[in-house]
Amino acid sequence: MSKPAYKLIYFDGKGRGELIRLIFISQNINYDDSRVKMEDWAALKPKTPTGQLPFLEVRIPQEDGGENVTLLPESIPIARFVANEAGIAGKTNLEKAQADIIVDTLTEFLHAVFEVIYPEINPTALAAVIAKEGTKALGNVQKLFVSNNPGGEFLVGTEMTWADICFFNVIDTLSSFGEDAEKILNSYSPKLMSIYKCVAENPNIKKWLETRPKNPW
């Protein structure tokens, strides 16, 4: 039976869609990166599962020649699903739980960031969020890293998981708004610089960073 086909529907920007893209790309999984223009959003919104973006269309070929189509909403559940499909959610249920904890910790911080950069960036508010929420989140991730994998190269287990990619995506998002990634990590969680560099040097991700659409968010 043929493999599933994936179509990610999101705005033409990073936002809540970039983590999903990075997971697909890290493992060189083909997917349709469908980007919605703002002028087309009003017409599309009633056709989405929950009136929000992103959502993921999963098409699974059937033996009778047809296909089963499922629409998945909500960015983090989509990312978790794709990580499982890609084999980087964690090797065991325990590793998956550890990765989930890190992703949830980082997502809370990223949502606080989104609140001060959309629709227009507020530099003063962003600096305050990084100082307060960033210090807390990155400090906790560093503690979890040491607890989960003392002396290891990855946040969880012995191979890159979506937790590592999620961490990279958070710092990369901040960098998009003029924040210096190395300065942030050296100020709050220097031990995590190795994780950031490791994900950035993944050959597939490295190529994507060099060629992806240039968007301010």
N, C-alpha and C positions, 0 to 999 in steps of 0.2 A: 504494500500500500504506500502511496506517495506521502511525503511529509506534509505537515500542516503549512498553510500559507498565512503570513501575518501582515496586517496593515495597521500602522499606528496613525491615528488621526489626532492632530494637535495643531496649535497655532504655529506660525512661522517664527519661532523663537525657542529658547532653551526652556526656561520656566520649569513646569512640572513634567515635561516630556523628555528632557535631556537624559535623565538617569536611565530611562527605558531604552533610549537610543544607544547609550553607552554599553548597556548590557548586551544588546543584540550585536553591536559592533565588536565588542571585546572577543567574542567567540566566532566572529565572521558568519553570523546567521543572516541569511537574506530576509529582508522585510521591506514593505512599502512604507516609506516615510512621507505620508500624506500631510501637507501643510496647508492649513486653512487661513485664508486672508480675512482680515477683520470685516471687510465689507460683505463677506459671504456667511458670516457667523449667524446672523439672525435667521436666515433661511435654513441653516443646518441644525440649529439648536433643538427644534422640536423632534428631530429625527435621531437624536442621541439617546443613549440609555437613561441618563439621569439629568439631561440638560446641561452637561458640563463636558469640558475637554481636560485631559485626553480620554480617548477610549480606544480599545484594541479590538480589531476584527480578526477572529481566528477561523480560518476555513479548513475543515478536515475532509479530505476526499473519502467517499464511500465506495464500497465494492460495486454498487449498481451504477456507478458513473456520476452520481450526484455528489453533493457535498453538504456537510453540516456546518452551518455558520453560527458562531457565537460572538456576541459583543460584550466586552468586559470594560466596565468603567472603573474610575478611581486609580490614581497614578501609582500608589504604593502597592496595592494588590496586583496591578498589572506588572509592575517591576518584579514582584516576588514570583509571579507566574512565569515570566520570561526567564528569570534566574533559574527556576526549576527546570524549565525546558532546555536551558543552555548548560545545565549541570554545574552551576556555580552558586547554588543556594546554600551549600554546605553538604558535606559527605554523609553526615549522620543527623538524626533528629536533634541531637544535642547541639551540633554545630549550626544547624538551621535556626534553632532558638537563640543561640548566641549572636548570630548574624542579624536576626530580626530585632533584637534588643538594640544593637548598634544603629541599625537603620532608623528605628523609631526615635532614638535619642537625637540623631542628626536631623531627622525630618521636622521635629519640633523647632529646632533652631532655624532651619531653612524657611519654615512657614513664618517665623518672626521676621526674617530678612525680607520675605516677599511683601510683608505688610508695609515696609518702609521704602520699597523701591518701585512699587506699582501704584498708580500709573506713571509716577515720576519719582526719581530717586531723591531722597532726603538725606544728604551726606551726614548731617549731624545726628539724625535718628539712627542711621546705619551704624555709625561709629559707636553709639550707645548700645545698640543691640549686640554688636560684636563684643564689646567690653563686658556686658552682663551675660547675655544668653550664650554667646560664643565661648566665653571663659568656662561657663558651667558645662556646656555640651562637649566641647573638645577635651576638657579636663576629665569628664566621665568616660569618654571614648578612650582616652589614654589609659585610664585605670582598667577599663575592660580589656584593652589590648594586653596589658601586662598580666592580668589575671588569666585571660584565655590562652595566651600564647607567649609565655615568658621566653625571651630570646629569639622569637620567631620573626619571620618576615611579613606575615599577614595578620590582619585583625583576628581572624578565626582560622584554625586549621593550618595546613601546610601548603595550601594553594589559594590563589585569589578567589574571593567570593564577591557577591554583590555588595557586601558591607564595605569592602575596600573601594569599590567603584562609587558607592554612595558618598563615602567620605571625600573622595577626589572631586566628585561633582559639587559638593557643598563649597569646597575651597575654590574650585574653578568658577563657580557662580559669583562668589565674592570678587574674584579677580576681574570679572567682566565689568564691575562697577568701580574699577580703579584701586581696589584693595590689593596690597602686595601679599601674595600667598606665603612666601618665605617669612616675611615679617610677622604675619599672623601666627604661623606655626611656631616660629622661634619664640614669640612672646607668650603663647599660651600652652602649646603642646609640642615642644621640639622633637620628642620621640616619634611623632607621627609624620615627620617629613619623609621618612623612608617609605611609608605607605603611599604618600602623594606621588613621589618620584617613581615608585614601582608601577603604579597604574598609568602614569603619564608615558612610561616607556613601553607599555604593551604595544606591540607593533601595529595592531589594528586601530587602537585608540590613538596612537601617535599620528597615524595617517589621517584619521578623522579630524583631529585637532588642527591639522594643517590645511584641511580642505573644506571643512564644514561652513555653512552659510554664516556670514558675519552679521550677527544681530546684537543689539545692545542689551538684551535680556534673555 
